[in-house]
């Protein structure tokens, strides 16, 4: 292992996106991440045991002939890189005992169940702290582990409107919208990652463990912090504005001749004049409606109509290159495949090709930072369900082969449908 977190170990119960992403980042920075799953109830991002396998996965380069749906789900495999996976039935006392023995050898535990789940299993923070006094436990839940909404379930799609994010998404004359991307999960994952790293630093200085209680709703304030402060300080509730900016124009996303989209903006008068020069012959510089930024904001509908007509006659990448080279803020709007093929992201090692024993070879998002003294990397593909159970229990707990076989026979561990 390499990376600044080499030497730390986490026993994690994360699933779906938020918690899994947080612990994936920790693994990419060198921590040993042992993910505990229960094969009797697979991670929702692994999918059901009879889930159809998409053609893009079944026919991928290097794909195994005997793929299992629960091992090749792109969702699961995208947020569980650099991890090991063991399976334990935590509703069985022996499964709980094995989990607690692993916690004794860990630096942190992370989970993103509803708050009641860990206490029902007898492995909440207070119980784990009695086992290992300096353990760090991070819980990522919808609304946190206390307060009136503690037991209200939630996912990214429900957190967006409740947090206020959806009220700002959409067009001025339209309804509130969700992003369609479950952004609160990613935000909570990043905050969970930061919380665990900060807690580890605190323990290095004080010797104290702690409980990190993270709310997805509160994490989502990162998206609307300025709008929230505006309301608190002035009483003004900001409305929806589509792709437009609060203070300058133009600022928008425009369709191009090749059925793609271009992002374009002019923050200053100099950029506006340069845009007019690149556009050439449209009379924008002479149009009193666009004579300065205040005028352009006041006549933004007319301005957008002019720019839409002009951009629609050009190909996206050619026009983006011309504008950006001239000093105008402009960039192509990339789809997911284009992002995965982006030359800069690949050169920096953020987009990496990962070989998976069943799913084959696919591009994945790596870690978006680099360190000069402690190189970071994707150390392994997302694990198969239960791939490391026997090895981990033998290496860390000294479990014998016949003891492991007995656990399998009793369903305390295993892989695939029972």
C-alpha positions as CSV (number, residue, x, y, z in Angstrom):
1,X,0.0,0.0,0.0
2,X,1.0,3.6,-0.6
3,X,-0.4,6.9,0.4
4,X,-0.6,9.1,3.5
5,X,-3.1,6.8,5.3
6,X,-1.0,3.7,5.0
7,X,-1.0,1.9,8.3
8,X,-4.6,2.7,9.2
9,X,-7.4,0.1,9.1
10,X,-11.1,0.5,8.8
11,X,-13.8,-2.1,9.4
12,X,-16.7,-0.5,7.5
13,X,-20.4,-1.3,7.0
14,X,-20.9,1.2,4.2
15,X,-23.2,0.6,1.2
16,X,-24.8,2.3,-1.8
17,X,-23.1,5.6,-2.5
18,X,-22.3,8.1,0.3
19,X,-20.6,5.8,2.8
20,X,-19.0,3.7,0.1
21,X,-17.5,6.7,-1.6
22,X,-16.1,8.1,1.7
23,X,-14.4,4.8,2.5
24,X,-13.2,4.3,-1.1
25,X,-11.3,7.7,-0.8
26,X,-9.7,6.5,2.4
27,X,-8.6,3.3,0.7
28,X,-7.2,5.2,-2.3
29,X,-5.1,7.2,0.2
30,X,-3.6,3.9,1.6
31,X,-5.9,2.9,4.4
32,X,-6.8,-0.8,4.6
33,X,-10.6,-0.9,4.1
34,X,-12.3,-4.1,5.0
35,X,-15.9,-3.8,4.0
36,X,-18.4,-6.0,5.9
37,X,-21.5,-7.1,3.9
38,X,-24.2,-9.7,4.5
39,X,-24.9,-12.0,1.6
40,X,-28.4,-12.6,2.8
41,X,-29.2,-9.0,2.0
42,X,-26.8,-7.7,-0.6
43,X,-25.8,-4.1,-0.9
44,X,-28.5,-2.3,-3.0
45,X,-25.7,-1.1,-5.4
46,X,-24.7,-4.7,-6.0
47,X,-28.3,-5.3,-7.0
48,X,-30.5,-8.3,-6.6
49,X,-29.2,-11.8,-7.3
50,X,-31.3,-12.2,-10.4
51,X,-30.6,-8.7,-11.8
52,X,-30.0,-8.8,-15.6
53,X,-26.4,-8.0,-16.7
54,X,-26.2,-5.1,-19.2
55,X,-24.7,-5.9,-22.6
56,X,-22.0,-3.3,-22.0
57,X,-20.8,-5.3,-19.0
58,X,-21.4,-8.8,-20.5
59,X,-19.4,-7.9,-23.6
60,X,-16.7,-5.8,-22.1
61,X,-13.0,-6.6,-22.8
62,X,-11.8,-9.3,-20.4
63,X,-15.3,-10.0,-19.0
64,X,-15.6,-13.5,-17.5
65,X,-17.8,-16.1,-19.1
66,X,-19.5,-16.9,-15.8
67,X,-20.4,-13.4,-14.6
68,X,-22.5,-13.0,-11.4
69,X,-24.9,-10.1,-11.4
70,X,-24.0,-9.1,-7.9
71,X,-20.3,-8.8,-8.8
72,X,-20.5,-6.8,-12.0
73,X,-22.9,-4.0,-11.2
74,X,-21.2,-0.8,-12.4
75,X,-22.7,1.2,-9.5
76,X,-21.1,-0.9,-6.8
77,X,-17.8,-1.3,-8.7
78,X,-17.5,2.4,-9.2
79,X,-17.4,3.3,-5.4
80,X,-15.7,0.3,-3.8
81,X,-12.2,0.4,-5.4
82,X,-9.2,-0.3,-3.1
83,X,-11.2,-2.3,-0.7
84,X,-11.5,-5.9,0.6
85,X,-14.9,-7.5,1.2
86,X,-15.9,-10.0,3.8
87,X,-19.4,-11.2,4.6
88,X,-20.8,-11.7,8.1
89,X,-24.4,-12.1,9.4
90,X,-24.6,-9.5,12.1
91,X,-28.0,-10.7,13.2
92,X,-26.2,-13.8,14.5
93,X,-24.3,-13.5,17.8
94,X,-21.3,-15.2,16.4
95,X,-21.2,-12.8,13.4
96,X,-21.3,-9.9,15.8
97,X,-18.6,-11.4,17.9
98,X,-16.3,-11.7,14.9
99,X,-17.1,-8.1,13.9
100,X,-16.2,-6.9,17.4
101,X,-12.9,-8.8,17.3
102,X,-12.1,-7.1,14.1
103,X,-12.9,-3.7,15.6
104,X,-10.2,-4.4,18.2
105,X,-7.7,-4.3,15.4
106,X,-9.1,-1.3,13.6
107,X,-8.7,2.5,13.7
108,X,-12.1,3.4,12.5
109,X,-15.6,2.1,11.7
110,X,-17.9,3.7,9.2
111,X,-21.5,3.0,8.4
112,X,-24.5,4.7,6.6
113,X,-27.5,2.8,8.0
114,X,-30.5,4.4,9.5
115,X,-29.5,5.5,13.1
116,X,-31.5,2.7,14.8
117,X,-29.7,-0.1,13.0
118,X,-26.4,-0.3,14.8
119,X,-28.0,0.0,18.3
120,X,-30.3,-2.9,17.3
121,X,-27.3,-5.0,16.5
122,X,-25.5,-4.0,19.6
123,X,-22.5,-2.3,17.8
124,X,-23.3,1.4,18.2
125,X,-20.5,3.8,19.2
126,X,-20.9,3.4,22.9
127,X,-20.7,-0.4,22.6
128,X,-17.7,-0.3,20.4
129,X,-16.0,2.3,22.6
130,X,-16.1,-0.2,25.5
131,X,-14.3,-2.7,23.3
132,X,-11.7,-0.2,22.0
133,X,-11.6,3.1,23.8
134,X,-9.9,5.2,21.0
135,X,-12.1,3.8,18.2
136,X,-13.4,6.3,15.7
137,X,-16.9,5.7,14.4
138,X,-18.5,7.7,11.6
139,X,-22.2,7.5,10.9
140,X,-23.6,8.9,7.6
141,X,-27.3,9.2,7.8
142,X,-30.0,11.3,6.2
143,X,-30.6,13.7,9.1
144,X,-28.1,12.8,11.7
145,X,-28.2,10.6,14.8
146,X,-30.2,13.1,16.9
147,X,-33.0,15.6,16.4
148,X,-36.7,15.3,15.4
149,X,-35.9,13.8,12.0
150,X,-33.5,11.2,13.3
151,X,-35.5,8.2,12.2
152,X,-36.7,9.6,8.9
153,X,-35.2,7.6,6.0
154,X,-33.7,9.4,3.1
155,X,-31.6,9.2,0.0
156,X,-30.0,11.7,-2.2
157,X,-33.1,12.2,-4.3
158,X,-35.2,13.1,-1.2
159,X,-32.5,15.1,0.5
160,X,-32.2,17.5,-2.5
161,X,-35.7,19.1,-1.9
162,X,-35.6,18.9,1.9
163,X,-32.2,20.6,2.1
164,X,-33.3,23.5,-0.2
165,X,-31.2,22.5,-3.1
166,X,-34.1,21.7,-5.4
167,X,-35.7,25.1,-4.8
168,X,-32.7,26.7,-6.7
169,X,-32.6,24.2,-9.5
170,X,-34.8,24.9,-12.5
171,X,-35.8,27.7,-14.7
172,X,-37.3,31.0,-13.6
173,X,-40.8,30.2,-15.0
174,X,-40.7,26.5,-14.1
175,X,-41.0,24.2,-11.0
176,X,-38.2,23.2,-8.6
177,X,-36.1,20.3,-10.0
178,X,-33.9,17.6,-8.7
179,X,-30.4,17.4,-10.2
180,X,-31.0,13.8,-11.4
181,X,-27.5,12.8,-10.0
182,X,-28.1,12.3,-6.3
183,X,-25.5,14.9,-5.4
184,X,-26.1,14.8,-1.7
185,X,-24.6,11.3,-1.6
186,X,-21.4,12.5,-3.1
187,X,-21.3,15.6,-0.8
188,X,-21.9,13.4,2.3
189,X,-19.2,11.0,1.1
190,X,-16.7,13.8,0.9
191,X,-17.7,15.2,4.3
192,X,-17.5,11.7,5.8
193,X,-14.0,11.2,4.4
194,X,-12.9,14.5,5.8
195,X,-14.5,13.8,9.2
196,X,-12.7,10.5,9.5
197,X,-9.3,12.0,8.5
198,X,-9.8,14.9,10.9
199,X,-10.7,12.4,13.7
200,X,-7.6,10.4,12.9
201,X,-5.5,13.6,13.2
202,X,-7.2,14.5,16.5
203,X,-6.4,11.0,17.8
204,X,-2.7,11.3,16.8
205,X,-2.5,14.5,18.9
206,X,-4.7,13.5,21.9
207,X,-5.1,9.7,21.9
208,X,-8.8,10.2,21.9
209,X,-11.3,8.5,19.6
210,X,-14.6,10.1,18.7
211,X,-18.0,9.7,17.1
212,X,-18.5,11.5,13.8
213,X,-22.3,12.1,13.4
214,X,-22.8,13.2,9.8
215,X,-26.1,14.4,8.3
216,X,-26.6,14.2,4.5
217,X,-29.0,17.2,4.7
218,X,-26.4,19.3,6.5
219,X,-23.7,18.3,4.1
220,X,-25.9,19.5,1.2
221,X,-25.5,23.1,2.6
222,X,-22.3,23.1,0.6
223,X,-24.4,23.5,-2.5
224,X,-26.6,26.4,-1.2
225,X,-24.5,28.1,1.4
226,X,-24.5,31.5,-0.3
227,X,-28.3,31.4,-0.8
228,X,-28.8,30.4,2.8
229,X,-26.6,33.3,4.0
230,X,-28.4,35.7,1.7
231,X,-31.8,34.7,3.3
232,X,-30.4,34.9,6.8
233,X,-28.8,38.3,6.3
234,X,-31.3,40.0,4.0
235,X,-34.5,38.0,4.2
236,X,-34.4,37.5,0.4
237,X,-35.3,34.0,-0.8
238,X,-33.4,33.5,-4.0
239,X,-35.4,32.1,-7.0
240,X,-34.5,29.8,-9.8
241,X,-32.5,31.2,-12.7
242,X,-31.7,28.2,-14.9
243,X,-28.1,28.6,-16.1
244,X,-27.9,32.3,-15.6
245,X,-25.6,34.1,-13.2
246,X,-26.7,36.5,-10.5
247,X,-24.7,39.5,-11.7
248,X,-23.3,39.2,-15.2
249,X,-24.5,38.2,-18.7
250,X,-24.2,36.3,-20.9
251,X,-23.9,33.1,-18.8
252,X,-25.5,30.0,-20.2
253,X,-25.5,26.7,-22.0
254,X,-26.2,26.8,-25.7
255,X,-27.0,24.1,-28.3
256,X,-24.5,23.7,-31.2
257,X,-24.9,22.6,-34.7
258,X,-23.7,19.0,-34.0
259,X,-26.4,18.4,-31.3
260,X,-24.0,19.1,-28.5
261,X,-23.8,21.9,-25.9
262,X,-21.5,24.8,-25.2
263,X,-21.0,26.6,-21.9
264,X,-20.3,30.3,-22.5
265,X,-19.9,33.4,-20.2
266,X,-18.5,36.9,-20.2
267,X,-17.7,38.2,-16.8
268,X,-16.1,41.5,-17.9
269,X,-16.6,44.2,-20.6
270,X,-13.3,43.1,-22.1
271,X,-14.6,39.5,-22.5
272,X,-17.9,40.7,-23.9
273,X,-16.1,42.8,-26.5
274,X,-13.9,39.8,-27.4
275,X,-17.0,37.6,-27.7
276,X,-18.5,40.1,-30.1
277,X,-15.3,40.2,-32.2
278,X,-15.3,36.4,-32.5
279,X,-19.0,36.4,-33.4
280,X,-18.4,39.2,-35.9
281,X,-21.0,41.1,-37.9
282,X,-23.9,40.5,-35.5
283,X,-24.1,44.2,-34.4
284,X,-24.0,43.3,-30.7
285,X,-21.5,46.0,-29.9
286,X,-23.8,48.6,-31.5
287,X,-26.9,47.3,-29.9
288,X,-27.9,49.7,-27.0
289,X,-29.6,46.7,-25.2
290,X,-26.2,45.1,-24.7
291,X,-24.1,48.3,-24.2
292,X,-23.0,47.3,-20.7
293,X,-23.5,44.5,-18.2
294,X,-26.5,46.2,-16.5
295,X,-28.2,46.5,-19.9
296,X,-27.4,42.9,-20.8
297,X,-28.9,41.7,-17.6
298,X,-32.0,43.7,-18.2
299,X,-32.3,42.3,-21.7
300,X,-31.0,38.8,-21.0
301,X,-33.9,37.0,-22.8
302,X,-33.0,38.9,-26.0
303,X,-29.3,38.4,-25.5
304,X,-29.7,34.7,-25.0
305,X,-31.8,34.5,-28.2
306,X,-29.1,36.2,-30.2
307,X,-26.3,33.9,-28.8
308,X,-28.5,30.8,-29.2
309,X,-28.9,31.6,-32.9
310,X,-25.2,32.3,-33.4
311,X,-23.9,29.3,-31.5
312,X,-26.4,27.0,-33.2
313,X,-24.5,27.5,-36.5
314,X,-21.2,26.2,-35.2
315,X,-19.8,22.9,-34.0
316,X,-19.2,22.7,-30.3
317,X,-15.5,21.9,-30.1
318,X,-14.4,24.2,-32.8
319,X,-16.3,27.2,-31.3
320,X,-15.2,26.4,-27.7
321,X,-11.6,26.4,-28.9
322,X,-11.9,29.7,-30.8
323,X,-13.6,31.4,-27.8
324,X,-11.3,30.1,-25.1
325,X,-8.2,30.9,-27.2
326,X,-9.4,34.4,-27.6
327,X,-10.0,34.8,-23.8
328,X,-13.7,34.2,-23.5
329,X,-15.0,31.8,-20.9
330,X,-16.2,28.8,-22.9
331,X,-16.0,25.1,-22.7
332,X,-17.7,22.0,-24.3
333,X,-20.4,20.4,-22.1
334,X,-19.1,16.8,-22.0
335,X,-21.2,13.7,-21.6
336,X,-20.1,10.8,-19.4
337,X,-18.3,9.0,-22.1
338,X,-16.4,12.1,-23.1
339,X,-15.4,12.7,-19.5
340,X,-14.0,9.2,-19.2
341,X,-12.0,9.8,-22.4
342,X,-10.7,13.2,-21.4
343,X,-7.0,13.4,-22.1
344,X,-6.1,15.7,-19.1
345,X,-8.0,13.6,-16.6
346,X,-6.3,10.5,-17.9
347,X,-2.8,12.1,-17.9
348,X,-3.3,13.1,-14.2
349,X,-4.3,9.6,-13.3
350,X,-7.9,10.5,-12.3
351,X,-9.5,8.4,-15.0
352,X,-8.0,4.9,-14.7
353,X,-8.6,1.6,-16.5
354,X,-9.4,-1.1,-14.0
355,X,-9.4,-4.8,-14.7
356,X,-12.1,-6.7,-12.8
357,X,-12.1,-10.5,-12.8
358,X,-15.7,-10.8,-13.8
359,X,-16.8,-7.4,-15.2
360,X,-13.7,-7.0,-17.4
361,X,-11.9,-3.7,-18.1
362,X,-13.6,-0.4,-17.6
363,X,-12.6,3.3,-17.0
364,X,-13.2,4.4,-13.4
365,X,-12.8,7.7,-11.4
366,X,-9.7,7.6,-9.2
367,X,-8.7,10.1,-6.6
368,X,-8.7,13.7,-7.6
369,X,-5.6,14.8,-5.8
370,X,-1.9,14.1,-6.0
371,X,0.7,14.1,-3.2
372,X,4.4,14.8,-3.8
373,X,5.7,12.6,-1.0
374,X,3.1,9.8,-0.7
375,X,1.8,8.7,-4.1
376,X,-1.8,7.6,-4.2
377,X,-3.3,5.0,-6.4
378,X,-6.2,2.6,-7.0
379,X,-4.7,-0.5,-5.4
380,X,-7.3,-3.1,-6.4
381,X,-10.6,-3.5,-8.2
382,X,-13.9,-3.5,-6.4
383,X,-14.1,-6.8,-4.5
384,X,-16.3,-9.7,-5.3
385,X,-18.9,-10.4,-2.7
386,X,-17.1,-12.2,0.2
387,X,-13.9,-12.4,-1.8
388,X,-11.6,-11.8,1.2
389,X,-13.6,-13.4,4.1
390,X,-11.4,-16.4,4.6
391,X,-8.1,-14.6,4.1
392,X,-9.0,-11.7,6.5
393,X,-10.4,-13.9,9.2
394,X,-7.4,-16.1,9.0
395,X,-4.8,-13.2,8.9
396,X,-6.4,-11.0,11.6
397,X,-8.2,-13.5,13.8
398,X,-6.3,-16.7,13.3
399,X,-9.4,-18.5,12.1
400,X,-8.7,-22.1,11.0
401,X,-9.9,-23.5,7.6
402,X,-12.4,-25.9,9.3
403,X,-13.8,-23.0,11.4
404,X,-14.3,-20.9,8.3
405,X,-16.1,-23.9,6.6
406,X,-18.4,-24.2,9.6
407,X,-19.3,-20.5,9.3
408,X,-20.2,-21.0,5.7
409,X,-22.2,-24.1,6.4
410,X,-24.2,-22.2,9.0
411,X,-24.8,-19.2,6.7
412,X,-22.8,-16.7,9.0
413,X,-20.6,-16.0,6.0
414,X,-20.8,-16.9,2.3
415,X,-21.4,-15.4,-1.1
416,X,-24.2,-15.3,-3.5
417,X,-27.8,-16.4,-2.9
418,X,-28.3,-18.8,0.0
